[in-house]
Every structure is written in C-alpha cells, then in structure tokens.
Amino acid sequence: MATPKKYRLDKTAFKAQTFEEADSHYGSWENKTTKERLDAASYLICMAFRVKPSTKLDRVVFSKRKHG
C-alpha cells in the first residue's frame, strides 16, 4: 500500500485548464508500472475516504443473499 510520505499534494501546481489540457496528462501515467499506478490509486482512495490501508472493513453494513 502507498504511504503518505511517498506522495505529496503540491497545491501550487494547480491551474484552470481546458479538458484537452487536463487530458494530456494521461501520457505520463503510461510510463509508470502497474504497481506504481495501483499505489497512487490506493493512496488517492485512502485520502478521499479518510481511511488507512490498515482500516478494517465494517461488515455490519454488508450482507449477501441468493438471487433466484
């Protein structure tokens, strides 16, 4: 899992962009390995939902049943 030390948000790097300009950043991710992409995605998900990779899943809200 990704660690906060590995990725930092540079708040000075943002600017208003067109969709075409924002879409052009995809090329830099093509050069990354699958593991690097997944680490970055995992980190962003953890930051968005304010969880840690070690957070246990609350299974009380989930249930399973047979359809049919």
PDB file of N, H, CA, C and O in Angstrom:
ATOM      1  N   MET A   1       0.828  -1.185   0.000  1.00  0.00           N
ATOM      2  CA  MET A   1       0.000   0.000   0.000  1.00  0.00           C
ATOM      3  C   MET A   1       0.876   1.253   0.000  1.00  0.00           C
ATOM      4  O   MET A   1       2.022   1.230   0.448  1.00  0.00           O
ATOM      5  N   ALA A   2       0.327   2.307  -0.496  1.00  0.00           N
ATOM      6  H   ALA A   2      -0.604   2.326  -0.860  1.00  0.00           H
ATOM      7  CA  ALA A   2       1.058   3.560  -0.576  1.00  0.00           C
ATOM      8  C   ALA A   2       1.160   4.203   0.800  1.00  0.00           C
ATOM      9  O   ALA A   2       0.299   4.004   1.657  1.00  0.00           O
ATOM     10  N   THR A   3       2.204   4.961   0.999  1.00  0.00           N
ATOM     11  H   THR A   3       2.904   5.123   0.303  1.00  0.00           H
ATOM     12  CA  THR A   3       2.385   5.677   2.256  1.00  0.00           C
ATOM     13  C   THR A   3       2.309   7.168   1.983  1.00  0.00           C
ATOM     14  O   THR A   3       2.667   7.620   0.895  1.00  0.00           O
ATOM     15  N   PRO A   4       1.844   7.937   2.962  1.00  0.00           N
ATOM     16  CA  PRO A   4       1.737   9.376   2.760  1.00  0.00           C
ATOM     17  C   PRO A   4       3.080  10.041   2.449  1.00  0.00           C
ATOM     18  O   PRO A   4       3.104  11.089   1.802  1.00  0.00           O
ATOM     19  N   LYS A   5       4.182   9.464   2.888  1.00  0.00           N
ATOM     20  H   LYS A   5       4.162   8.613   3.413  1.00  0.00           H
ATOM     21  CA  LYS A   5       5.490  10.049   2.637  1.00  0.00           C
ATOM     22  C   LYS A   5       5.862   9.977   1.161  1.00  0.00           C
ATOM     23  O   LYS A   5       6.622  10.810   0.667  1.00  0.00           O
ATOM     24  N   LYS A   6       5.332   8.992   0.467  1.00  0.00           N
ATOM     25  H   LYS A   6       4.714   8.315   0.869  1.00  0.00           H
ATOM     26  CA  LYS A   6       5.695   8.777  -0.927  1.00  0.00           C
ATOM     27  C   LYS A   6       5.028   9.786  -1.854  1.00  0.00           C
ATOM     28  O   LYS A   6       5.612  10.165  -2.869  1.00  0.00           O
ATOM     29  N   TYR A   7       3.829  10.222  -1.527  1.00  0.00           N
ATOM     30  H   TYR A   7       3.354   9.914  -0.703  1.00  0.00           H
ATOM     31  CA  TYR A   7       3.074  11.138  -2.370  1.00  0.00           C
ATOM     32  C   TYR A   7       2.737  12.387  -1.564  1.00  0.00           C
ATOM     33  O   TYR A   7       2.338  12.305  -0.403  1.00  0.00           O
ATOM     34  N   ARG A   8       2.900  13.522  -2.189  1.00  0.00           N
ATOM     35  H   ARG A   8       3.224  13.588  -3.133  1.00  0.00           H
ATOM     36  CA  ARG A   8       2.525  14.774  -1.541  1.00  0.00           C
ATOM     37  C   ARG A   8       1.742  15.611  -2.534  1.00  0.00           C
ATOM     38  O   ARG A   8       2.026  15.588  -3.732  1.00  0.00           O
ATOM     39  N   LEU A   9       0.778  16.336  -2.052  1.00  0.00           N
ATOM     40  H   LEU A   9       0.547  16.354  -1.079  1.00  0.00           H
ATOM     41  CA  LEU A   9      -0.031  17.196  -2.891  1.00  0.00           C
ATOM     42  C   LEU A   9       0.646  18.555  -2.984  1.00  0.00           C
ATOM     43  O   LEU A   9       0.799  19.250  -1.979  1.00  0.00           O
ATOM     44  N   ASP A  10       1.047  18.929  -4.179  1.00  0.00           N
ATOM     45  H   ASP A  10       0.923  18.365  -4.995  1.00  0.00           H
ATOM     46  CA  ASP A  10       1.647  20.237  -4.414  1.00  0.00           C
ATOM     47  C   ASP A  10       0.529  21.192  -4.788  1.00  0.00           C
ATOM     48  O   ASP A  10       0.080  21.209  -5.934  1.00  0.00           O
ATOM     49  N   LYS A  11       0.078  21.988  -3.825  1.00  0.00           N
ATOM     50  H   LYS A  11       0.443  21.973  -2.894  1.00  0.00           H
ATOM     51  CA  LYS A  11      -1.074  22.860  -4.050  1.00  0.00           C
ATOM     52  C   LYS A  11      -0.763  24.013  -4.986  1.00  0.00           C
ATOM     53  O   LYS A  11      -1.681  24.681  -5.462  1.00  0.00           O
ATOM     54  N   THR A  12       0.511  24.261  -5.259  1.00  0.00           N
ATOM     55  H   THR A  12       1.256  23.719  -4.872  1.00  0.00           H
ATOM     56  CA  THR A  12       0.864  25.342  -6.181  1.00  0.00           C
ATOM     57  C   THR A  12       0.859  24.866  -7.630  1.00  0.00           C
ATOM     58  O   THR A  12       1.019  25.675  -8.544  1.00  0.00           O
ATOM     59  N   ALA A  13       0.681  23.582  -7.848  1.00  0.00           N
ATOM     60  H   ALA A  13       0.551  22.925  -7.106  1.00  0.00           H
ATOM     61  CA  ALA A  13       0.762  23.016  -9.199  1.00  0.00           C
ATOM     62  C   ALA A  13      -0.559  23.069  -9.953  1.00  0.00           C
ATOM     63  O   ALA A  13      -0.602  22.679 -11.120  1.00  0.00           O
ATOM     64  N   PHE A  14      -1.620  23.529  -9.341  1.00  0.00           N
ATOM     65  H   PHE A  14      -1.584  23.845  -8.393  1.00  0.00           H
ATOM     66  CA  PHE A  14      -2.920  23.512  -9.987  1.00  0.00           C
ATOM     67  C   PHE A  14      -3.222  24.830 -10.680  1.00  0.00           C
ATOM     68  O   PHE A  14      -2.836  25.899 -10.207  1.00  0.00           O
ATOM     69  N   LYS A  15      -3.911  24.742 -11.795  1.00  0.00           N
ATOM     70  H   LYS A  15      -4.225  23.874 -12.179  1.00  0.00           H
ATOM     71  CA  LYS A  15      -4.348  25.925 -12.528  1.00  0.00           C
ATOM     72  C   LYS A  15      -5.604  25.565 -13.307  1.00  0.00           C
ATOM     73  O   LYS A  15      -5.899  24.388 -13.514  1.00  0.00           O
ATOM     74  N   ALA A  16      -6.329  26.565 -13.731  1.00  0.00           N
ATOM     75  H   ALA A  16      -6.089  27.521 -13.563  1.00  0.00           H
ATOM     76  CA  ALA A  16      -7.515  26.327 -14.545  1.00  0.00           C
ATOM     77  C   ALA A  16      -7.065  25.813 -15.902  1.00  0.00           C
ATOM     78  O   ALA A  16      -6.166  26.383 -16.518  1.00  0.00           O
ATOM     79  N   GLN A  17      -7.688  24.734 -16.370  1.00  0.00           N
ATOM     80  H   GLN A  17      -8.419  24.270 -15.869  1.00  0.00           H
ATOM     81  CA  GLN A  17      -7.303  24.106 -17.625  1.00  0.00           C
ATOM     82  C   GLN A  17      -8.531  23.772 -18.450  1.00  0.00           C
ATOM     83  O   GLN A  17      -9.642  23.658 -17.933  1.00  0.00           O
ATOM     84  N   THR A  18      -8.305  23.620 -19.737  1.00  0.00           N
ATOM     85  H   THR A  18      -7.402  23.713 -20.157  1.00  0.00           H
ATOM     86  CA  THR A  18      -9.355  23.110 -20.598  1.00  0.00           C
ATOM     87  C   THR A  18      -9.371  21.591 -20.454  1.00  0.00           C
ATOM     88  O   THR A  18      -8.447  21.013 -19.883  1.00  0.00           O
ATOM     89  N   PHE A  19     -10.404  20.949 -20.964  1.00  0.00           N
ATOM     90  H   PHE A  19     -11.155  21.419 -21.428  1.00  0.00           H
ATOM     91  CA  PHE A  19     -10.471  19.492 -20.909  1.00  0.00           C
ATOM     92  C   PHE A  19      -9.315  18.866 -21.692  1.00  0.00           C
ATOM     93  O   PHE A  19      -8.763  17.842 -21.289  1.00  0.00           O
ATOM     94  N   GLU A  20      -8.958  19.494 -22.812  1.00  0.00           N
ATOM     95  H   GLU A  20      -9.406  20.326 -23.138  1.00  0.00           H
ATOM     96  CA  GLU A  20      -7.868  18.960 -23.634  1.00  0.00           C
ATOM     97  C   GLU A  20      -6.537  19.017 -22.887  1.00  0.00           C
ATOM     98  O   GLU A  20      -5.752  18.070 -22.945  1.00  0.00           O
ATOM     99  N   GLU A  21      -6.278  20.127 -22.185  1.00  0.00           N
ATOM    100  H   GLU A  21      -6.915  20.896 -22.138  1.00  0.00           H
ATOM    101  CA  GLU A  21      -5.035  20.258 -21.413  1.00  0.00           C
ATOM    102  C   GLU A  21      -4.990  19.238 -20.278  1.00  0.00           C
ATOM    103  O   GLU A  21      -3.958  18.613 -20.037  1.00  0.00           O
ATOM    104  N   ALA A  22      -6.103  19.077 -19.592  1.00  0.00           N
ATOM    105  H   ALA A  22      -6.942  19.585 -19.787  1.00  0.00           H
ATOM    106  CA  ALA A  22      -6.153  18.121 -18.486  1.00  0.00           C
ATOM    107  C   ALA A  22      -5.998  16.697 -18.996  1.00  0.00           C
ATOM    108  O   ALA A  22      -5.385  15.864 -18.329  1.00  0.00           O
ATOM    109  N   ASP A  23      -6.540  16.413 -20.160  1.00  0.00           N
ATOM    110  H   ASP A  23      -7.038  17.090 -20.702  1.00  0.00           H
ATOM    111  CA  ASP A  23      -6.461  15.069 -20.725  1.00  0.00           C
ATOM    112  C   ASP A  23      -5.046  14.716 -21.177  1.00  0.00           C
ATOM    113  O   ASP A  23      -4.706  13.536 -21.267  1.00  0.00           O
ATOM    114  N   SER A  24      -4.227  15.711 -21.460  1.00  0.00           N
ATOM    115  H   SER A  24      -4.503  16.669 -21.386  1.00  0.00           H
ATOM    116  CA  SER A  24      -2.878  15.453 -21.951  1.00  0.00           C
ATOM    117  C   SER A  24      -1.966  14.866 -20.876  1.00  0.00           C
ATOM    118  O   SER A  24      -0.885  14.378 -21.205  1.00  0.00           O
ATOM    119  N   HIS A  25      -2.360  14.897 -19.616  1.00  0.00           N
ATOM    120  H   HIS A  25      -3.239  15.294 -19.349  1.00  0.00           H
ATOM    121  CA  HIS A  25      -1.540  14.355 -18.526  1.00  0.00           C
ATOM    122  C   HIS A  25      -1.559  12.833 -18.495  1.00  0.00           C
ATOM    123  O   HIS A  25      -0.763  12.219 -17.784  1.00  0.00           O
ATOM    124  N   TYR A  26      -2.446  12.228 -19.248  1.00  0.00           N
ATOM    125  H   TYR A  26      -3.092  12.728 -19.825  1.00  0.00           H
ATOM    126  CA  TYR A  26      -2.544  10.773 -19.265  1.00  0.00           C
ATOM    127  C   TYR A  26      -1.243  10.128 -19.732  1.00  0.00           C
ATOM    128  O   TYR A  26      -0.886   9.052 -19.252  1.00  0.00           O
ATOM    129  N   GLY A  27      -0.540  10.757 -20.645  1.00  0.00           N
ATOM    130  H   GLY A  27      -0.830  11.631 -21.035  1.00  0.00           H
ATOM    131  CA  GLY A  27       0.692  10.203 -21.200  1.00  0.00           C
ATOM    132  C   GLY A  27       1.750   9.904 -20.151  1.00  0.00           C
ATOM    133  O   GLY A  27       2.503   8.941 -20.296  1.00  0.00           O
ATOM    134  N   SER A  28       1.823  10.711 -19.099  1.00  0.00           N
ATOM    135  H   SER A  28       1.211  11.493 -18.982  1.00  0.00           H
ATOM    136  CA  SER A  28       2.838  10.475 -18.066  1.00  0.00           C
ATOM    137  C   SER A  28       2.554   9.195 -17.282  1.00  0.00           C
ATOM    138  O   SER A  28       3.480   8.580 -16.753  1.00  0.00           O
ATOM    139  N   TRP A  29       1.294   8.789 -17.202  1.00  0.00           N
ATOM    140  H   TRP A  29       0.542   9.289 -17.632  1.00  0.00           H
ATOM    141  CA  TRP A  29       0.955   7.560 -16.474  1.00  0.00           C
ATOM    142  C   TRP A  29       1.247   6.316 -17.310  1.00  0.00           C
ATOM    143  O   TRP A  29       1.388   5.225 -16.758  1.00  0.00           O
ATOM    144  N   GLU A  30       1.338   6.460 -18.612  1.00  0.00           N
ATOM    145  H   GLU A  30       1.223   7.346 -19.061  1.00  0.00           H
ATOM    146  CA  GLU A  30       1.660   5.310 -19.460  1.00  0.00           C
ATOM    147  C   GLU A  30       3.060   4.783 -19.189  1.00  0.00           C
ATOM    148  O   GLU A  30       3.330   3.603 -19.410  1.00  0.00           O
ATOM    149  N   ASN A  31       3.951   5.642 -18.713  1.00  0.00           N
ATOM    150  H   ASN A  31       3.731   6.601 -18.534  1.00  0.00           H
ATOM    151  CA  ASN A  31       5.332   5.251 -18.434  1.00  0.00           C
ATOM    152  C   ASN A  31       5.494   4.606 -17.058  1.00  0.00           C
ATOM    153  O   ASN A  31       6.572   4.098 -16.746  1.00  0.00           O
ATOM    154  N   LYS A  32       4.468   4.613 -16.242  1.00  0.00           N
ATOM    155  H   LYS A  32       3.592   5.025 -16.495  1.00  0.00           H
ATOM    156  CA  LYS A  32       4.532   4.035 -14.896  1.00  0.00           C
ATOM    157  C   LYS A  32       4.208   2.548 -14.953  1.00  0.00           C
ATOM    158  O   LYS A  32       3.494   2.086 -15.843  1.00  0.00           O
ATOM    159  N   THR A  33       4.743   1.812 -13.991  1.00  0.00           N
ATOM    160  H   THR A  33       5.323   2.187 -13.268  1.00  0.00           H
ATOM    161  CA  THR A  33       4.423   0.389 -13.908  1.00  0.00           C
ATOM    162  C   THR A  33       3.016   0.228 -13.340  1.00  0.00           C
ATOM    163  O   THR A  33       2.452   1.165 -12.776  1.00  0.00           O
ATOM    164  N   THR A  34       2.468  -0.951 -13.492  1.00  0.00           N
ATOM    165  H   THR A  34       2.926  -1.712 -13.950  1.00  0.00           H
ATOM    166  CA  THR A  34       1.134  -1.221 -12.954  1.00  0.00           C
ATOM    167  C   THR A  34       1.125  -1.042 -11.449  1.00  0.00           C
ATOM    168  O   THR A  34       0.159  -0.512 -10.899  1.00  0.00           O
ATOM    169  N   LYS A  35       2.178  -1.471 -10.772  1.00  0.00           N
ATOM    170  H   LYS A  35       2.962  -1.902 -11.219  1.00  0.00           H
ATOM    171  CA  LYS A  35       2.249  -1.326  -9.312  1.00  0.00           C
ATOM    172  C   LYS A  35       2.254   0.154  -8.914  1.00  0.00           C
ATOM    173  O   LYS A  35       1.582   0.535  -7.956  1.00  0.00           O
ATOM    174  N   GLU A  36       3.002   0.991  -9.639  1.00  0.00           N
ATOM    175  H   GLU A  36       3.548   0.682 -10.418  1.00  0.00           H
ATOM    176  CA  GLU A  36       3.039   2.422  -9.336  1.00  0.00           C
ATOM    177  C   GLU A  36       1.662   3.051  -9.522  1.00  0.00           C
ATOM    178  O   GLU A  36       1.252   3.895  -8.726  1.00  0.00           O
ATOM    179  N   ARG A  37       0.953   2.647 -10.561  1.00  0.00           N
ATOM    180  H   ARG A  37       1.287   1.961 -11.208  1.00  0.00           H
ATOM    181  CA  ARG A  37      -0.401   3.170 -10.801  1.00  0.00           C
ATOM    182  C   ARG A  37      -1.349   2.756  -9.681  1.00  0.00           C
ATOM    183  O   ARG A  37      -2.121   3.573  -9.178  1.00  0.00           O
ATOM    184  N   LEU A  38      -1.286   1.469  -9.291  1.00  0.00           N
ATOM    185  H   LEU A  38      -0.659   0.806  -9.700  1.00  0.00           H
ATOM    186  CA  LEU A  38      -2.168   0.978  -8.227  1.00  0.00           C
ATOM    187  C   LEU A  38      -1.837   1.616  -6.885  1.00  0.00           C
ATOM    188  O   LEU A  38      -2.742   1.908  -6.103  1.00  0.00           O
ATOM    189  N   ASP A  39      -0.556   1.837  -6.604  1.00  0.00           N
ATOM    190  H   ASP A  39       0.179   1.600  -7.239  1.00  0.00           H
ATOM    191  CA  ASP A  39      -0.163   2.509  -5.366  1.00  0.00           C
ATOM    192  C   ASP A  39      -0.728   3.922  -5.311  1.00  0.00           C
ATOM    193  O   ASP A  39      -1.239   4.355  -4.279  1.00  0.00           O
ATOM    194  N   ALA A  40      -0.632   4.637  -6.426  1.00  0.00           N
ATOM    195  H   ALA A  40      -0.217   4.286  -7.265  1.00  0.00           H
ATOM    196  CA  ALA A  40      -1.159   6.001  -6.477  1.00  0.00           C
ATOM    197  C   ALA A  40      -2.678   6.001  -6.321  1.00  0.00           C
ATOM    198  O   ALA A  40      -3.227   6.836  -5.603  1.00  0.00           O
ATOM    199  N   ALA A  41      -3.357   5.072  -6.985  1.00  0.00           N
ATOM    200  H   ALA A  41      -2.911   4.393  -7.568  1.00  0.00           H
ATOM    201  CA  ALA A  41      -4.816   4.987  -6.884  1.00  0.00           C
ATOM    202  C   ALA A  41      -5.244   4.642  -5.464  1.00  0.00           C
ATOM    203  O   ALA A  41      -6.200   5.215  -4.940  1.00  0.00           O
ATOM    204  N   SER A  42      -4.535   3.708  -4.845  1.00  0.00           N
ATOM    205  H   SER A  42      -3.759   3.243  -5.270  1.00  0.00           H
ATOM    206  CA  SER A  42      -4.846   3.319  -3.473  1.00  0.00           C
ATOM    207  C   SER A  42      -4.673   4.506  -2.529  1.00  0.00           C
ATOM    208  O   SER A  42      -5.501   4.731  -1.646  1.00  0.00           O
ATOM    209  N   TYR A  43      -3.612   5.251  -2.715  1.00  0.00           N
ATOM    210  H   TYR A  43      -2.939   5.069  -3.432  1.00  0.00           H
ATOM    211  CA  TYR A  43      -3.367   6.420  -1.867  1.00  0.00           C
ATOM    212  C   TYR A  43      -4.480   7.450  -2.032  1.00  0.00           C
ATOM    213  O   TYR A  43      -4.969   7.994  -1.042  1.00  0.00           O
ATOM    214  N   LEU A  44      -4.882   7.722  -3.268  1.00  0.00           N
ATOM    215  H   LEU A  44      -4.484   7.280  -4.072  1.00  0.00           H
ATOM    216  CA  LEU A  44      -5.933   8.711  -3.507  1.00  0.00           C
ATOM    217  C   LEU A  44      -7.268   8.277  -2.909  1.00  0.00           C
ATOM    218  O   LEU A  44      -8.005   9.102  -2.368  1.00  0.00           O
ATOM    219  N   ILE A  45      -7.582   6.987  -3.003  1.00  0.00           N
ATOM    220  H   ILE A  45      -6.984   6.317  -3.442  1.00  0.00           H
ATOM    221  CA  ILE A  45      -8.816   6.468  -2.418  1.00  0.00           C
ATOM    222  C   ILE A  45      -8.774   6.609  -0.892  1.00  0.00           C
ATOM    223  O   ILE A  45      -9.758   7.018  -0.276  1.00  0.00           O
ATOM    224  N   CYS A  46      -7.638   6.273  -0.289  1.00  0.00           N
ATOM    225  H   CYS A  46      -6.838   5.941  -0.789  1.00  0.00           H
ATOM    226  CA  CYS A  46      -7.500   6.400   1.161  1.00  0.00           C
ATOM    227  C   CYS A  46      -7.661   7.852   1.603  1.00  0.00           C
ATOM    228  O   CYS A  46      -8.296   8.116   2.625  1.00  0.00           O
ATOM    229  N   MET A  47      -7.101   8.791   0.855  1.00  0.00           N
ATOM    230  H   MET A  47      -6.585   8.577   0.025  1.00  0.00           H
ATOM    231  CA  MET A  47      -7.226  10.204   1.201  1.00  0.00           C
ATOM    232  C   MET A  47      -8.660  10.694   1.000  1.00  0.00           C
ATOM    233  O   MET A  47      -9.156  11.489   1.799  1.00  0.00           O
ATOM    234  N   ALA A  48      -9.325  10.234  -0.049  1.00  0.00           N
ATOM    235  H   ALA A  48      -8.922   9.589  -0.698  1.00  0.00           H
ATOM    236  CA  ALA A  48     -10.684  10.678  -0.337  1.00  0.00           C
ATOM    237  C   ALA A  48     -11.666  10.211   0.732  1.00  0.00           C
ATOM    238  O   ALA A  48     -12.575  10.954   1.103  1.00  0.00           O
ATOM    239  N   PHE A  49     -11.492   8.982   1.234  1.00  0.00           N
ATOM    240  H   PHE A  49     -10.754   8.378   0.933  1.00  0.00           H
ATOM    241  CA  PHE A  49     -12.419   8.430   2.219  1.00  0.00           C
ATOM    242  C   PHE A  49     -11.877   8.504   3.631  1.00  0.00           C
ATOM    243  O   PHE A  49     -12.502   7.995   4.562  1.00  0.00           O
ATOM    244  N   ARG A  50     -10.712   9.138   3.807  1.00  0.00           N
ATOM    245  H   ARG A  50     -10.205   9.552   3.051  1.00  0.00           H
ATOM    246  CA  ARG A  50     -10.090   9.337   5.123  1.00  0.00           C
ATOM    247  C   ARG A  50      -9.931   8.020   5.879  1.00  0.00           C
ATOM    248  O   ARG A  50     -10.311   7.904   7.044  1.00  0.00           O
ATOM    249  N   VAL A  51      -9.367   7.040   5.194  1.00  0.00           N
ATOM    250  H   VAL A  51      -9.059   7.134   4.247  1.00  0.00           H
ATOM    251  CA  VAL A  51      -9.071   5.751   5.825  1.00  0.00           C
ATOM    252  C   VAL A  51      -7.598   5.437   5.653  1.00  0.00           C
ATOM    253  O   VAL A  51      -6.902   6.054   4.847  1.00  0.00           O
ATOM    254  N   LYS A  52      -7.144   4.479   6.417  1.00  0.00           N
ATOM    255  H   LYS A  52      -7.709   3.978   7.072  1.00  0.00           H
ATOM    256  CA  LYS A  52      -5.777   3.996   6.292  1.00  0.00           C
ATOM    257  C   LYS A  52      -5.835   2.619   5.659  1.00  0.00           C
ATOM    258  O   LYS A  52      -6.863   1.948   5.746  1.00  0.00           O
ATOM    259  N   PRO A  53      -4.755   2.180   5.023  1.00  0.00           N
ATOM    260  CA  PRO A  53      -4.767   0.837   4.437  1.00  0.00           C
ATOM    261  C   PRO A  53      -5.038  -0.261   5.467  1.00  0.00           C
ATOM    262  O   PRO A  53      -5.512  -1.340   5.112  1.00  0.00           O
ATOM    263  N   SER A  54      -4.740   0.008   6.731  1.00  0.00           N
ATOM    264  H   SER A  54      -4.355   0.885   7.020  1.00  0.00           H
ATOM    265  CA  SER A  54      -4.951  -0.988   7.776  1.00  0.00           C
ATOM    266  C   SER A  54      -6.361  -0.951   8.367  1.00  0.00           C
ATOM    267  O   SER A  54      -6.676  -1.759   9.240  1.00  0.00           O
ATOM    268  N   THR A  55      -7.219  -0.030   7.911  1.00  0.00           N
ATOM    269  H   THR A  55      -6.963   0.627   7.202  1.00  0.00           H
ATOM    270  CA  THR A  55      -8.573   0.087   8.424  1.00  0.00           C
ATOM    271  C   THR A  55      -9.368  -1.174   8.107  1.00  0.00           C
ATOM    272  O   THR A  55      -9.386  -1.642   6.969  1.00  0.00           O
ATOM    273  N   LYS A  56     -10.021  -1.711   9.122  1.00  0.00           N
ATOM    274  H   LYS A  56     -10.007  -1.331  10.047  1.00  0.00           H
ATOM    275  CA  LYS A  56     -10.830  -2.922   8.944  1.00  0.00           C
ATOM    276  C   LYS A  56     -12.157  -2.561   8.279  1.00  0.00           C
ATOM    277  O   LYS A  56     -12.720  -1.495   8.525  1.00  0.00           O
ATOM    278  N   LEU A  57     -12.632  -3.448   7.455  1.00  0.00           N
ATOM    279  H   LEU A  57     -12.174  -4.315   7.255  1.00  0.00           H
ATOM    280  CA  LEU A  57     -13.913  -3.274   6.790  1.00  0.00           C
ATOM    281  C   LEU A  57     -15.039  -3.557   7.768  1.00  0.00           C
ATOM    282  O   LEU A  57     -15.057  -4.604   8.415  1.00  0.00           O
ATOM    283  N   ASP A  58     -15.980  -2.623   7.879  1.00  0.00           N
ATOM    284  H   ASP A  58     -15.965  -1.773   7.353  1.00  0.00           H
ATOM    285  CA  ASP A  58     -17.137  -2.809   8.744  1.00  0.00           C
ATOM    286  C   ASP A  58     -18.130  -3.700   8.002  1.00  0.00           C
ATOM    287  O   ASP A  58     -18.861  -3.221   7.135  1.00  0.00           O
ATOM    288  N   ARG A  59     -18.161  -4.957   8.325  1.00  0.00           N
ATOM    289  H   ARG A  59     -17.567  -5.346   9.029  1.00  0.00           H
ATOM    290  CA  ARG A  59     -19.002  -5.914   7.612  1.00  0.00           C
ATOM    291  C   ARG A  59     -20.464  -5.907   8.075  1.00  0.00           C
ATOM    292  O   ARG A  59     -21.281  -6.664   7.550  1.00  0.00           O
ATOM    293  N   VAL A  60     -20.792  -5.067   9.042  1.00  0.00           N
ATOM    294  H   VAL A  60     -20.128  -4.452   9.468  1.00  0.00           H
ATOM    295  CA  VAL A  60     -22.165  -4.995   9.528  1.00  0.00           C
ATOM    296  C   VAL A  60     -23.077  -4.413   8.445  1.00  0.00           C
ATOM    297  O   VAL A  60     -24.239  -4.808   8.347  1.00  0.00           O
ATOM    298  N   VAL A  61     -22.581  -3.499   7.646  1.00  0.00           N
ATOM    299  H   VAL A  61     -21.637  -3.179   7.725  1.00  0.00           H
ATOM    300  CA  VAL A  61     -23.426  -2.837   6.653  1.00  0.00           C
ATOM    301  C   VAL A  61     -23.557  -3.648   5.371  1.00  0.00           C
ATOM    302  O   VAL A  61     -24.347  -3.288   4.499  1.00  0.00           O
ATOM    303  N   PHE A  62     -22.803  -4.732   5.238  1.00  0.00           N
ATOM    304  H   PHE A  62     -22.161  -5.024   5.946  1.00  0.00           H
ATOM    305  CA  PHE A  62     -22.865  -5.565   4.054  1.00  0.00           C
ATOM    306  C   PHE A  62     -23.559  -6.880   4.380  1.00  0.00           C
ATOM    307  O   PHE A  62     -23.429  -7.412   5.483  1.00  0.00           O
ATOM    308  N   SER A  63     -24.282  -7.382   3.422  1.00  0.00           N
ATOM    309  H   SER A  63     -24.387  -6.949   2.526  1.00  0.00           H
ATOM    310  CA  SER A  63     -24.901  -8.684   3.585  1.00  0.00           C
ATOM    311  C   SER A  63     -24.899  -9.380   2.225  1.00  0.00           C
ATOM    312  O   SER A  63     -24.725  -8.746   1.184  1.00  0.00           O
ATOM    313  N   LYS A  64     -25.090 -10.666   2.260  1.00  0.00           N
ATOM    314  H   LYS A  64     -25.231 -11.180   3.106  1.00  0.00           H
ATOM    315  CA  LYS A  64     -25.180 -11.395   0.999  1.00  0.00           C
ATOM    316  C   LYS A  64     -26.415 -12.271   1.021  1.00  0.00           C
ATOM    317  O   LYS A  64     -26.848 -12.736   2.075  1.00  0.00           O
ATOM    318  N   ARG A  65     -26.975 -12.488  -0.152  1.00  0.00           N
ATOM    319  H   ARG A  65     -26.623 -12.110  -1.008  1.00  0.00           H
ATOM    320  CA  ARG A  65     -28.159 -13.318  -0.272  1.00  0.00           C
ATOM    321  C   ARG A  65     -28.178 -13.951  -1.645  1.00  0.00           C
ATOM    322  O   ARG A  65     -27.494 -13.495  -2.561  1.00  0.00           O
ATOM    323  N   LYS A  66     -28.945 -14.978  -1.778  1.00  0.00           N
ATOM    324  H   LYS A  66     -29.500 -15.349  -1.033  1.00  0.00           H
ATOM    325  CA  LYS A  66     -29.073 -15.646  -3.060  1.00  0.00           C
ATOM    326  C   LYS A  66     -30.171 -14.976  -3.870  1.00  0.00           C
ATOM    327  O   LYS A  66     -31.241 -14.650  -3.356  1.00  0.00           O
ATOM    328  N   HIS A  67     -29.884 -14.782  -5.129  1.00  0.00           N
ATOM    329  H   HIS A  67     -29.014 -15.047  -5.547  1.00  0.00           H
ATOM    330  CA  HIS A  67     -30.903 -14.274  -6.049  1.00  0.00           C
ATOM    331  C   HIS A  67     -31.481 -15.448  -6.794  1.00  0.00           C
ATOM    332  O   HIS A  67     -30.735 -16.267  -7.332  1.00  0.00           O
ATOM    333  N   GLY A  68     -32.764 -15.547  -6.838  1.00  0.00           N
ATOM    334  H   GLY A  68     -33.370 -14.882  -6.401  1.00  0.00           H
ATOM    335  CA  GLY A  68     -33.291 -16.634  -7.636  1.00  0.00           C
ATOM    336  C   GLY A  68     -34.508 -17.213  -7.167  1.00  0.00           C
ATOM    337  O   GLY A  68     -35.028 -18.142  -7.784  1.00  0.00           O
TER     338      GLY A  68
END
